[in-house]
Structure formats: C-alpha cells, structure tokens
Amino acid sequence: EMGQLRALYEPTLGPLVDVFERLGLFRIFTAPWFTALLVLLSVSITVCTLDRLPKIRAVT
C-alpha cells in the first residue's frame, strides 16, 4: 500500500515524499509521535481533572 501512496504523491510532492514517509505522515495513526501526543493529552486531562476534583466536590 505504501508503494501505491508513493506513486500517487510523488509526481506532486517530488522529493518531499521521502520526508513525509520518515515523519510518518502517510500513516499518522501508527506513527510514534502521534502515540506520544495521545499519551500527553491523556496525562494532561487526568492531571487537570484530579486537580479540580476537590474544588468541584466542595461546591456540590
């Protein structure tokens, strides 16, 4: 499948296809940087929720 994507985008993007492949832009959901962003987002939401939980319980 990657060969098909390369053949599709190479006429338009030229040498940038190699850069995009290395960055994982053709397989975003399996790229390590995407997983790292998901982990960072999850940790951030968890920390913010735990930080605000005592204030929310005090009001209710």
Buried (B, 14 or more C-beta within 10 A) or exposed (E): EEEEBBEEBEEEEEEEBEEBBEEBBBEEEEBEEEEEEEEEEEEEEEEEEEEEEEEEEEEE
